[in-house]
Amino acid sequence: MTLFSTFTHPFFTELHKDWYIQQDGKYIKALPGNMNELLTPRAIAYWISGDGSFNKNKEYIVISTESFYPGGGLHSTLRSP
């Protein structure tokens, strides 16, 4: 029998506080208030490489956002100049 234990790192606890809100007893993903600061060209590139795709026929990029809270403002944040 193998026993192990885990621990919580303060860095990840802070990330969780920034990226999740509690609604109806469940934690759901939401945008942090400083998303415009976090959404750098490099961050967008990482996001696309992990959760995105490129449609060659129509020449557009799709970024998967299904797990985000619908009222979280993601659409307007991505469209901001």
C-alpha positions in Angstrom: 0.0 0.0 0.0 1.3 3.4 -1.0 0.5 6.5 1.0 1.0 10.0 -0.1 -0.1 13.5 0.8 -0.4 16.7 -1.0 -0.1 20.3 0.0 -1.4 23.6 -1.2 1.0 26.2 -2.5 0.1 29.9 -1.7 0.8 30.9 -5.3 -1.9 28.6 -6.6 -4.3 29.6 -3.9 -4.0 33.2 -5.1 -4.5 32.2 -8.7 -7.7 30.4 -7.7 -9.0 33.5 -5.9 -8.3 35.6 -9.0 -9.8 33.2 -11.6 -12.8 31.6 -9.9 -16.0 32.9 -8.3 -18.4 30.9 -6.2 -21.9 30.6 -7.5 -24.6 28.3 -6.1 -22.0 26.5 -4.0 -19.7 25.8 -7.0 -16.6 27.5 -8.2 -16.7 28.6 -11.8 -14.0 30.2 -13.9 -14.3 34.0 -14.3 -12.1 36.7 -15.6 -9.9 38.6 -13.1 -10.4 42.3 -12.9 -7.0 43.0 -14.4 -7.6 40.9 -17.5 -6.5 43.7 -19.9 -3.1 43.7 -18.2 -2.8 40.0 -18.3 -3.8 39.5 -21.9 -0.4 40.3 -23.5 0.5 39.1 -27.1 2.5 36.2 -25.5 -0.4 35.2 -23.3 -2.7 35.1 -26.3 -0.2 33.0 -28.2 -0.1 30.5 -25.3 -3.9 30.5 -25.1 -4.3 29.8 -28.8 -1.6 27.1 -28.8 -3.4 25.3 -25.9 -7.1 26.0 -26.5 -7.3 27.4 -30.0 -7.4 26.6 -33.7 -7.0 28.3 -37.0 -9.6 27.9 -39.8 -7.6 28.0 -43.0 -10.6 28.2 -45.3 -12.2 31.3 -43.6 -8.9 32.6 -42.1 -9.9 33.1 -38.5 -8.8 32.0 -35.1 -11.0 30.2 -32.6 -10.2 30.3 -28.9 -12.1 27.9 -26.7 -13.8 29.7 -23.8 -16.6 27.3 -22.9 -15.6 27.0 -19.2 -15.8 30.8 -18.5 -18.7 32.3 -16.6 -21.1 33.7 -19.3 -21.5 37.1 -17.7 -17.7 37.5 -17.1 -17.0 39.9 -19.9 -14.7 37.7 -22.0 -16.2 38.6 -25.3 -15.8 42.4 -24.8 -12.3 41.9 -23.3 -11.1 40.1 -26.4 -12.7 42.7 -28.7 -11.1 45.7 -26.9 -8.5 47.5 -28.9 
